[in-house]
């Protein structure tokens, strides 16, 4: 039976080099009152194995060979069934069923149902769900409109009479793009939490007292009715009573605009950090940030339109790596404003992949994807985007609060010779050449 909690919705637990969702039933054995019972005439509604040789059908689960068995590879997320017959009727009240799953990777059943029958008729596996079977067993006059529509849909999907008409439809369905899947961490229910211990001196073999999820005691506590899970932590972080989140946020934006934060140690608001140069200003900005709904746009507008920002006499710092590229694309009219989607590969030198272990290639994107924002640039630790690396973009191996800022000859050479920058320059030059008689527009571009 399928289940959304299993890999690819099951019915199996197979996860080998990625989610498989199938299973491999090597043998099924039955005993009554401690005595083995022989099974025969195995049938199935679907059988296919992902790896290996031999017949993957229901009879393979009766041959005594653990290397063969029943599998349903390619039918993930759908119910499958197998039926085995007894050689003779049983009178025992207690039956014991043993299923062996023998594979070099885990391929057991994740969800299944076992049913028996007292009918003397020969039972065969059919590709019919239990819901359809119940409807077929009812007289026509007992079926409502929804039941008849369900039966009609099932008939069109399975009947041999319309198999020829289904082929082009199924071919079109196979062309549909498959959605990508992303693995996520899911918390255990609060009533089934795994016990967590404090380990003495960090030794995992020396567990001491049990610890529970909780926030630091010197900060405002979680509400009594708030669950101690990730959602509860997220709500606590943006609780107006929390003295840190808003202050840390506004301090980092202040540092981005002025070059230095009100608290110089951006990543340390503790005892080893530096005291704020203007505590009252930090508190006011934090309260205003909360009052305006934690809007970063409103916070930035508030700071850059202030007299403090407009009257600063120090020279401006250069833009960050991503801002340099995005600003060039914007002024040249090439920037593509599309939001979301997979990462892109803007143009860069082909030699970037040379010397990488295992080889590497930078598949330059075509069309508008060449001019997407730097936020969407593909990132690979062993093959960074050269322009970002030159202008001190971090390697993304760890989160940092402050970027290094350097000024090197290599940066000047990059701005003079990089193909992406030259492309933006040509686009800007072409636009300027077309503005005949509009010198003011060219000057202010």
C-alpha positions as CSV (number, residue, x, y, z in Angstrom):
1,X,0.0,0.0,0.0
2,X,1.3,3.5,-0.7
3,X,2.1,5.9,2.1
4,X,3.3,9.5,1.8
5,X,5.8,8.9,4.6
6,X,7.7,6.4,2.6
7,X,10.4,7.0,-0.1
8,X,8.5,8.0,-3.3
9,X,5.3,7.2,-1.4
10,X,6.1,3.5,-1.1
11,X,5.0,0.9,-0.8
12,X,8.5,-0.2,0.0
13,X,11.3,1.4,2.1
14,X,14.0,1.0,-0.6
15,X,16.4,3.9,-0.5
16,X,19.5,3.1,-2.5
17,X,21.5,6.0,-4.2
18,X,18.3,8.0,-3.8
19,X,14.6,7.1,-3.0
20,X,13.3,4.0,-4.8
21,X,10.1,3.3,-2.9
22,X,9.9,-0.4,-4.0
23,X,10.6,-3.6,-2.1
24,X,12.1,-7.0,-2.7
25,X,10.1,-9.9,-1.1
26,X,12.5,-12.8,-1.3
27,X,10.4,-15.5,0.4
28,X,7.0,-15.7,2.1
29,X,6.4,-18.6,4.5
30,X,3.3,-19.8,6.3
31,X,3.0,-22.0,9.4
32,X,-0.1,-23.2,11.3
33,X,0.2,-24.6,14.9
34,X,4.0,-24.6,14.5
35,X,3.9,-26.7,11.3
36,X,5.0,-25.3,7.9
37,X,2.2,-24.9,5.3
38,X,3.0,-25.2,1.6
39,X,1.9,-22.4,-0.7
40,X,1.4,-22.6,-4.5
41,X,0.0,-20.8,-7.5
42,X,1.3,-17.3,-6.8
43,X,-0.1,-14.5,-8.9
44,X,0.5,-10.7,-9.0
45,X,-1.0,-7.7,-10.7
46,X,2.4,-6.1,-11.3
47,X,6.0,-7.3,-11.1
48,X,9.3,-5.7,-12.1
49,X,12.7,-5.5,-10.4
50,X,15.1,-2.6,-10.5
51,X,18.3,-4.7,-10.4
52,X,19.0,-8.4,-10.9
53,X,17.9,-11.2,-13.1
54,X,15.1,-13.7,-13.1
55,X,11.3,-13.5,-12.9
56,X,10.3,-10.9,-10.3
57,X,6.8,-12.3,-9.9
58,X,4.9,-13.7,-6.9
59,X,6.1,-17.3,-7.6
60,X,9.7,-16.2,-7.0
61,X,8.8,-15.7,-3.4
62,X,8.2,-19.5,-3.1
63,X,11.3,-20.9,-4.8
64,X,13.5,-21.0,-1.7
65,X,16.1,-18.8,-3.3
66,X,16.8,-15.6,-1.3
67,X,18.3,-13.9,-4.4
68,X,15.0,-14.0,-6.3
69,X,11.7,-12.4,-5.2
70,X,8.7,-10.3,-5.9
71,X,9.3,-6.6,-6.6
72,X,7.3,-3.7,-8.1
73,X,9.9,-1.3,-9.4
74,X,8.4,1.5,-11.5
75,X,5.0,1.3,-9.7
76,X,5.9,3.5,-6.7
77,X,3.1,5.3,-5.0
78,X,0.5,2.8,-6.2
79,X,-1.0,-0.3,-4.5
80,X,0.1,-3.7,-5.7
81,X,-1.1,-7.2,-4.7
82,X,0.0,-10.8,-4.8
83,X,-2.1,-13.9,-4.1
84,X,-0.8,-17.3,-3.0
85,X,-3.0,-20.4,-2.8
86,X,-3.0,-23.1,-0.1
87,X,-2.5,-26.7,-1.3
88,X,-5.3,-27.8,1.1
89,X,-7.7,-26.0,3.4
90,X,-6.6,-25.3,7.0
91,X,-8.5,-25.7,10.2
92,X,-6.0,-23.9,12.5
93,X,-7.1,-20.7,14.2
94,X,-3.6,-19.2,14.5
95,X,-1.4,-18.6,11.5
96,X,2.2,-17.3,11.4
97,X,3.4,-15.5,8.3
98,X,7.1,-14.8,7.8
99,X,8.4,-12.5,5.1
100,X,12.1,-12.4,4.1
101,X,13.6,-9.4,2.5
102,X,17.1,-10.3,1.3
103,X,18.9,-7.6,-0.6
104,X,22.3,-5.9,-0.4
105,X,20.3,-2.8,0.5
106,X,17.2,-2.3,2.7
107,X,14.2,-3.1,0.6
108,X,11.4,-4.1,3.0
109,X,7.8,-3.3,2.9
110,X,6.8,0.0,4.5
111,X,3.0,-0.5,4.5
112,X,1.0,-3.6,3.7
113,X,-2.2,-5.4,4.4
114,X,-2.7,-9.2,4.7
115,X,-6.1,-10.8,3.9
116,X,-7.4,-14.3,3.9
117,X,-10.5,-15.9,2.5
118,X,-12.6,-18.9,3.3
119,X,-13.9,-19.2,-0.3
120,X,-13.0,-22.4,-2.2
121,X,-12.8,-20.5,-5.5
122,X,-9.4,-19.9,-7.0
123,X,-8.3,-16.4,-6.2
124,X,-6.1,-14.4,-8.6
125,X,-4.4,-11.0,-8.1
126,X,-6.1,-8.3,-10.1
127,X,-5.2,-4.7,-10.8
128,X,-8.3,-3.5,-9.0
129,X,-8.4,-1.3,-5.9
130,X,-10.4,-2.4,-2.9
131,X,-12.7,0.6,-3.5
132,X,-13.5,-0.4,-7.0
133,X,-14.0,-4.0,-6.0
134,X,-16.7,-2.9,-3.4
135,X,-18.4,-0.9,-6.1
136,X,-18.4,-3.7,-8.6
137,X,-20.0,-6.0,-6.0
138,X,-23.0,-3.7,-5.6
139,X,-26.1,-3.8,-7.8
140,X,-26.4,-1.0,-10.4
141,X,-29.4,0.6,-8.6
142,X,-27.3,1.0,-5.4
143,X,-24.7,3.2,-7.2
144,X,-25.0,7.0,-7.1
145,X,-23.6,9.4,-9.7
146,X,-20.2,9.6,-8.0
147,X,-19.8,5.8,-7.9
148,X,-20.7,5.5,-11.5
149,X,-18.3,8.2,-12.5
150,X,-15.5,6.4,-10.6
151,X,-16.3,3.1,-12.3
152,X,-16.4,4.8,-15.7
153,X,-13.0,6.4,-15.1
154,X,-11.5,3.1,-14.0
155,X,-12.9,1.4,-17.1
156,X,-11.4,4.0,-19.4
157,X,-8.0,3.6,-17.7
158,X,-7.9,-0.2,-17.6
159,X,-10.1,-1.7,-20.3
160,X,-8.5,-3.4,-23.3
161,X,-11.4,-2.1,-25.4
162,X,-9.9,1.4,-25.3
163,X,-6.2,0.5,-25.1
164,X,-5.5,1.9,-28.5
165,X,-7.0,5.3,-27.6
166,X,-5.1,5.4,-24.3
167,X,-1.7,5.1,-25.9
168,X,-1.3,8.7,-27.3
169,X,-2.7,10.0,-24.0
170,X,-0.2,8.1,-21.9
171,X,2.6,9.1,-24.3
172,X,1.7,12.8,-23.6
173,X,1.6,12.2,-19.9
174,X,5.1,10.7,-20.0
175,X,6.3,14.0,-21.5
176,X,5.1,16.0,-18.5
177,X,8.1,17.4,-16.6
178,X,8.7,15.6,-13.4
179,X,8.7,17.7,-10.3
180,X,11.9,17.8,-8.3
181,X,11.8,16.5,-4.7
182,X,13.6,18.0,-1.8
183,X,14.5,16.2,1.4
184,X,13.4,17.9,4.6
185,X,13.9,17.2,8.3
186,X,10.7,16.4,10.1
187,X,10.4,16.7,13.9
188,X,9.1,13.8,16.0
189,X,5.7,14.4,17.7
190,X,6.0,15.9,21.1
191,X,4.7,12.7,22.7
192,X,7.4,10.6,21.0
193,X,10.5,12.6,21.5
194,X,13.8,10.8,21.6
195,X,15.6,11.4,25.0
196,X,18.6,13.7,24.7
197,X,21.3,13.6,27.3
198,X,24.2,15.9,28.3
199,X,27.3,14.0,27.6
200,X,30.0,14.4,30.3
201,X,33.1,16.2,28.8
202,X,31.6,15.6,25.4
203,X,32.0,11.8,25.5
204,X,29.0,10.2,23.7
205,X,29.5,7.1,25.8
206,X,29.0,9.1,29.1
207,X,25.4,10.3,29.0
208,X,24.3,12.2,32.1
209,X,21.0,14.0,32.8
210,X,18.2,14.3,30.3
211,X,17.8,17.7,28.7
212,X,14.7,19.3,27.2
213,X,14.2,21.9,24.4
214,X,14.3,25.3,26.0
215,X,15.7,28.8,25.4
216,X,18.5,30.4,27.3
217,X,17.4,31.3,30.9
218,X,18.6,34.9,30.9
219,X,16.3,35.7,27.9
220,X,12.5,36.0,28.0
221,X,11.0,32.5,28.3
222,X,8.8,30.7,25.8
223,X,5.1,31.1,26.4
224,X,3.6,28.3,28.6
225,X,1.2,27.3,25.8
226,X,4.0,27.4,23.1
227,X,5.2,24.0,21.8
228,X,8.9,23.4,22.3
229,X,9.6,22.7,18.6
230,X,11.1,24.6,15.7
231,X,7.9,26.6,15.1
232,X,7.9,27.6,18.7
233,X,11.5,28.7,18.5
234,X,10.8,30.7,15.3
235,X,7.9,32.6,17.0
236,X,10.1,33.2,20.0
237,X,12.8,34.7,17.9
238,X,10.4,37.4,16.4
239,X,8.6,38.0,19.7
240,X,8.7,41.7,20.5
241,X,9.9,40.8,24.0
242,X,13.1,39.2,22.6
243,X,15.8,41.8,23.0
244,X,18.3,40.4,20.5
245,X,16.7,39.7,17.1
246,X,15.7,43.2,16.2
247,X,18.9,44.8,17.6
248,X,21.1,42.3,15.7
249,X,19.2,42.8,12.5
250,X,19.3,46.7,12.4
251,X,22.9,46.7,13.5
252,X,23.9,44.6,10.5
253,X,22.0,46.8,8.1
254,X,23.6,49.9,9.7
255,X,27.0,48.3,9.1
256,X,26.1,47.6,5.5
257,X,25.3,51.2,4.9
258,X,27.9,53.0,7.1
259,X,30.8,50.5,7.0
260,X,30.6,49.8,10.7
261,X,27.8,48.8,13.0
262,X,26.6,50.6,16.1
263,X,27.9,47.5,17.8
264,X,31.2,46.9,15.9
265,X,31.2,43.2,16.7
266,X,28.4,42.2,14.4
267,X,28.5,38.5,15.3
268,X,29.0,39.0,19.1
269,X,26.4,40.7,21.3
270,X,27.7,38.9,24.4
271,X,30.2,39.6,27.1
272,X,33.2,39.4,24.7
273,X,31.6,41.8,22.2
274,X,31.9,45.5,22.0
275,X,29.5,47.9,23.7
276,X,27.3,49.9,21.3
277,X,28.5,53.4,20.4
278,X,24.9,54.8,20.8
279,X,22.7,52.4,22.8
280,X,19.7,54.7,22.6
281,X,19.9,54.8,18.8
282,X,20.2,51.0,18.6
283,X,17.1,50.6,20.8
284,X,15.1,53.1,18.9
285,X,15.9,51.5,15.5
286,X,15.0,48.1,16.9
287,X,11.7,49.3,18.2
288,X,10.9,51.1,14.9
289,X,11.8,47.9,13.0
290,X,9.3,45.9,15.0
291,X,6.7,48.6,14.8
292,X,6.9,48.6,11.0
293,X,6.3,44.9,10.8
294,X,9.9,43.8,10.6
295,X,10.0,45.3,7.1
296,X,13.6,45.6,5.8
297,X,12.6,47.9,3.0
298,X,11.1,50.4,5.4
299,X,14.2,50.1,7.7
300,X,16.6,50.8,4.8
301,X,14.4,53.7,3.6
302,X,14.4,55.2,7.1
303,X,18.2,55.0,7.3
304,X,19.2,56.3,3.9
305,X,16.7,59.2,4.0
306,X,18.0,60.3,7.4
307,X,20.2,63.4,7.9
308,X,22.8,61.2,9.5
309,X,23.3,59.1,6.4
310,X,23.2,62.1,4.0
311,X,25.7,64.2,6.0
312,X,28.4,61.5,6.4
313,X,31.8,62.8,5.1
314,X,33.6,59.5,4.8
315,X,34.1,58.0,1.3
316,X,31.7,55.3,0.2
317,X,32.8,51.7,0.2
318,X,32.7,49.7,-3.0
319,X,29.7,47.5,-3.7
320,X,29.8,43.8,-2.9
321,X,30.6,41.2,-5.6
322,X,26.9,40.5,-6.3
323,X,25.9,44.2,-6.3
324,X,28.7,45.0,-8.8
325,X,27.4,42.5,-11.4
326,X,23.7,43.3,-10.8
327,X,24.2,47.1,-11.0
328,X,26.1,46.6,-14.3
329,X,23.3,44.5,-15.7
330,X,20.7,47.0,-14.5
331,X,22.2,50.2,-16.0
332,X,22.9,48.4,-19.3
333,X,19.2,47.2,-19.5
334,X,20.2,43.5,-19.6
335,X,19.0,42.5,-16.1
336,X,16.2,39.8,-16.3
337,X,13.8,40.3,-13.3
338,X,12.5,36.7,-13.2
339,X,12.1,35.4,-9.6
340,X,12.8,31.9,-8.3
341,X,13.7,28.8,-10.3
342,X,16.9,26.7,-10.5
343,X,20.4,28.2,-10.4
344,X,21.9,29.7,-13.6
345,X,25.4,29.8,-15.1
346,X,26.3,33.3,-16.2
347,X,29.2,33.6,-18.7
348,X,32.7,33.2,-17.5
349,X,36.1,31.8,-18.7
350,X,36.1,28.2,-19.8
351,X,39.3,27.5,-18.0
352,X,37.6,27.8,-14.6
353,X,37.0,24.0,-14.6
354,X,40.6,23.1,-15.3
355,X,42.5,21.4,-12.5
356,X,39.3,20.3,-10.6
357,X,39.4,16.7,-9.3
358,X,37.1,14.6,-11.5
359,X,36.8,17.4,-14.1
360,X,34.2,20.1,-14.3
361,X,32.4,22.2,-16.8
362,X,30.6,25.5,-16.6
363,X,27.5,25.1,-18.7
364,X,26.8,28.8,-19.6
365,X,23.1,29.6,-19.6
366,X,21.4,30.9,-22.7
367,X,18.8,33.4,-23.3
368,X,17.5,35.6,-20.4
369,X,19.0,33.2,-17.8
370,X,22.5,34.7,-18.7
371,X,21.3,38.0,-17.1
372,X,19.6,36.8,-13.9
373,X,20.5,38.4,-10.6
374,X,23.6,37.1,-8.9
375,X,21.4,35.6,-6.2
376,X,20.7,32.8,-8.6
377,X,24.2,32.1,-9.7
378,X,25.3,28.4,-9.4
379,X,27.6,27.9,-6.5
380,X,30.1,25.0,-6.3
381,X,32.9,25.1,-3.7
382,X,35.5,23.7,-6.1
383,X,34.4,25.8,-9.1
384,X,33.4,29.3,-7.8
385,X,32.1,32.1,-10.1
386,X,35.3,34.0,-10.8
387,X,33.9,37.5,-10.5
388,X,32.4,36.8,-7.1
389,X,35.6,35.2,-5.9
390,X,37.7,38.2,-7.0
391,X,35.5,40.7,-5.2
392,X,35.6,38.9,-1.8
393,X,32.4,36.9,-2.0
394,X,32.4,34.2,0.7
395,X,32.9,30.5,-0.1
396,X,29.5,29.6,1.5
397,X,31.2,26.9,3.6
398,X,30.1,28.8,6.7
399,X,27.8,31.7,7.6
400,X,29.7,34.9,8.3
401,X,28.5,38.3,9.6
402,X,31.1,40.5,7.9
403,X,32.8,40.1,4.5
404,X,36.4,40.9,3.9
405,X,36.9,44.0,1.7
406,X,40.0,44.3,-0.5
407,X,41.1,46.5,-3.4
408,X,43.5,44.6,-5.7
409,X,44.9,45.0,-9.3
410,X,43.1,41.8,-10.2
411,X,39.8,43.5,-9.6
412,X,40.7,46.3,-12.0
413,X,41.7,43.8,-14.6
414,X,38.5,41.9,-14.1
415,X,36.5,45.1,-14.7
416,X,38.5,45.8,-17.9
417,X,38.6,42.4,-19.5
418,X,35.7,40.2,-18.2
419,X,33.4,39.1,-21.0
420,X,30.3,39.7,-18.9
421,X,31.3,43.2,-18.1
422,X,32.3,44.0,-21.7
423,X,28.9,42.7,-22.8
424,X,27.1,45.0,-20.4
425,X,29.3,47.9,-21.5
426,X,28.5,47.3,-25.2
427,X,24.7,47.2,-24.3
428,X,25.0,50.5,-22.4
429,X,27.1,52.1,-25.2
430,X,24.5,51.0,-27.8
431,X,21.7,52.6,-25.8
432,X,23.7,55.8,-25.4
433,X,24.4,56.0,-29.2
434,X,20.7,55.7,-29.9
435,X,19.8,58.7,-27.7
436,X,20.4,61.3,-30.4
437,X,19.6,64.8,-29.3
438,X,19.0,63.7,-25.7
439,X,22.3,64.4,-24.1
440,X,20.7,64.9,-20.6
441,X,19.4,61.3,-20.6
442,X,22.8,60.0,-21.6
443,X,24.6,62.0,-18.8
444,X,22.2,60.8,-16.1
445,X,22.1,57.2,-17.2
